[in-house]
Amino acid sequence: MDQDADSIIALYQRHGLAWESDRQAGQRRRPDMEGAWLDRFLALAPPGPMLDLGCGGGRPMAAYLVDRGRAVTGVDTAPALLDLARARMPAQDWRLADMRGLGLDRRYAGILAWNSFFHLTADDQSALFTVFQRHALPGAALMFTSGPRHGVVLGSYAGEPLYHASLDPAEYRALLDGHGFDVVAFRAEDPDCGGHTVWLARGR
């Protein structure tokens, strides 16, 4: 199944604009779905800029942060989605890059990987905690979504496999601890947030 993970970038490059349209339609149905978690994330983060890994077109996540006065650096691998983000929020910093192995030579008050991190293989997810650590200011907030349990789930989009993977929650806790983050909140399949499994942590 790892070959399906390798195809994720190309899938979003081909179908990113259609996915964005579907995402915005869902947002109109539940406009405040992520708001409670984003508010907790903002309250936890010290002053400073935010890093959005897998930012897509910038809505709703980056836009929520910008609307509340935070500068955002957004990273994505789909040029068409980054073009949307730039058009919507031209004052922010949008980067075409793969989050794996990312090195921006800058640290952030908050790091967000919402509905992006879980497209990576288990090995790539484990390695990404080094990326989180090297981009985090002291006391930074980190929030990401995962699966609720260890395993791989293949969905589909536009008739193509859509890869999702998850470690066991105990593995995420160990990785967070080993990379200098303390878990502040964890909720598996949060019914108030569309069934997302959400992690919120704070850097030491």
C-alpha positions in Angstrom: 0.0 0.0 0.0 2.9 2.4 0.4 2.9 3.0 -3.3 -0.5 4.6 -2.8 1.1 7.0 -0.3 3.7 7.9 -3.0 0.9 8.9 -5.3 -0.7 11.4 -2.8 1.2 14.4 -4.0 0.4 13.8 -7.7 -3.3 13.2 -6.8 -3.6 16.6 -5.1 -1.7 18.2 -8.0 -4.2 16.8 -10.4 -7.4 17.1 -8.4 -6.5 19.9 -5.9 -9.0 22.4 -7.2 -11.9 19.9 -7.2 -10.9 18.8 -3.7 -10.8 22.5 -2.7 -14.3 23.0 -4.0 -15.6 20.0 -2.2 -13.8 21.2 1.0 -15.5 24.6 0.8 -18.9 23.1 0.3 -18.4 21.0 3.4 -17.2 24.1 5.3 -20.5 25.9 4.4 -22.4 23.0 5.9 -20.4 23.1 9.1 -18.6 26.5 9.2 -17.3 26.3 12.7 -16.3 22.6 12.8 -12.6 23.2 13.5 -13.1 26.5 15.5 -13.0 25.0 19.0 -9.7 23.2 18.3 -8.2 26.2 16.6 -9.1 28.4 19.5 -7.4 26.0 21.9 -4.4 26.0 19.6 -4.2 29.8 19.5 -4.6 30.1 23.2 -1.8 27.7 23.8 0.7 29.2 21.4 3.0 32.0 22.5 3.2 35.2 20.4 4.6 34.7 16.9 4.0 33.3 13.4 2.4 30.0 12.6 3.4 27.2 10.2 0.7 25.3 8.3 1.9 22.0 6.9 -0.3 20.9 4.0 -2.1 24.2 3.9 -4.0 23.6 0.6 -5.8 26.7 -0.5 -5.5 28.3 2.9 -9.2 27.9 4.0 -10.4 27.4 6.6 -7.3 26.7 8.8 -4.8 29.4 7.8 -7.5 31.9 7.2 -8.8 31.4 10.7 -5.3 32.1 12.1 -4.8 35.2 9.9 -8.2 36.6 10.8 -7.0 36.5 14.5 -3.9 38.4 13.9 -1.3 35.6 13.3 1.2 35.6 10.4 1.2 32.3 8.6 3.7 30.4 6.5 1.9 27.7 4.5 3.6 24.7 2.9 2.0 22.5 0.2 3.0 20.5 -2.8 0.1 21.5 -5.1 0.9 24.7 -7.0 -2.8 25.4 -7.9 -3.8 25.3 -4.3 -0.9 27.6 -3.3 -2.0 30.0 -6.0 -5.5 30.1 -4.3 -3.9 30.7 -0.9 -1.8 33.6 -2.3 -4.8 35.2 -4.0 -6.8 34.9 -0.8 -4.0 36.1 1.6 -1.3 37.8 -0.4 0.5 39.1 2.7 1.3 35.7 4.0 4.2 33.4 3.1 3.3 30.4 0.8 5.9 27.8 0.0 5.9 25.0 -2.6 7.6 22.2 -0.6 7.3 18.7 0.8 6.8 18.7 4.5 9.1 15.7 4.8 12.6 16.9 5.5 11.5 20.5 5.5 14.0 23.1 6.6 12.9 26.7 6.7 15.6 28.0 9.0 12.9 29.7 11.1 10.9 28.7 14.2 7.2 29.2 14.8 4.9 29.7 17.7 2.5 27.2 16.3 2.7 24.3 13.9 -0.4 22.8 12.3 -0.7 19.6 10.2 -4.4 19.2 9.8 -5.7 16.6 7.4 -2.2 16.3 5.8 0.1 14.5 8.2 -2.1 11.4 8.1 -1.4 10.9 4.3 2.2 9.9 5.1 3.4 6.4 5.7 4.1 5.4 9.3 7.9 5.8 8.8 7.4 9.3 7.3 5.1 10.3 10.1 7.7 9.2 12.7 10.4 11.1 10.9 8.2 14.3 10.7 8.5 14.8 14.5 12.1 16.0 13.9 10.6 18.5 11.4 8.2 19.7 14.1 10.9 20.0 16.7 13.3 22.0 14.5 10.6 24.5 13.6 9.2 25.0 17.0 9.9 28.0 19.3 10.1 27.3 23.0 6.6 26.6 24.2 5.2 26.3 20.7 1.8 24.7 20.1 1.6 21.7 17.8 -1.7 20.4 16.5 -2.3 17.6 14.0 -4.9 15.0 13.0 -4.2 11.3 12.9 -6.1 8.1 12.7 -7.6 6.7 16.0 -5.5 3.5 15.9 -2.6 1.8 14.2 -3.3 0.9 10.6 -3.7 1.9 7.0 -7.0 3.0 5.4 -7.5 3.5 1.7 -10.2 5.9 0.7 -10.7 7.3 -2.7 -11.0 10.6 -4.5 -11.8 11.1 -8.2 -11.6 7.4 -8.6 -8.1 7.1 -7.3 -6.8 5.6 -4.0 -6.5 8.1 -1.2 -4.0 6.8 1.4 -4.3 7.4 5.1 -2.1 5.8 7.8 -1.9 6.0 11.6 0.4 4.9 14.4 -1.0 3.7 17.7 -1.8 6.6 20.1 0.9 5.3 22.4 3.5 5.7 19.6 2.4 9.3 19.0 2.7 10.0 22.7 6.2 8.5 22.8 7.3 10.5 19.7 5.9 13.7 21.1 7.7 13.2 24.4 10.9 12.2 22.7 10.9 15.3 20.6 10.2 17.8 23.4 6.4 18.1 23.3 3.8 17.4 26.1 0.3 16.3 25.2 -2.2 18.9 26.2 -5.3 17.3 24.6 -6.2 14.3 22.6 -9.6 13.2 21.3 -10.2 10.2 19.1 -12.9 10.6 16.4 -14.2 13.8 17.9 -18.0 13.9 17.1 -18.0 17.7 17.4 -15.3 18.0 14.8 -16.5 15.7 12.0 -14.9 12.6 13.5 -11.4 13.9 13.4 -8.8 12.5 15.7 -7.0 15.5 17.1 -3.7 15.9 19.0 -2.7 19.2 20.7 0.7 19.5 22.3 3.1 22.1 23.7 6.8 22.3 23.3 9.0 22.4 26.3 
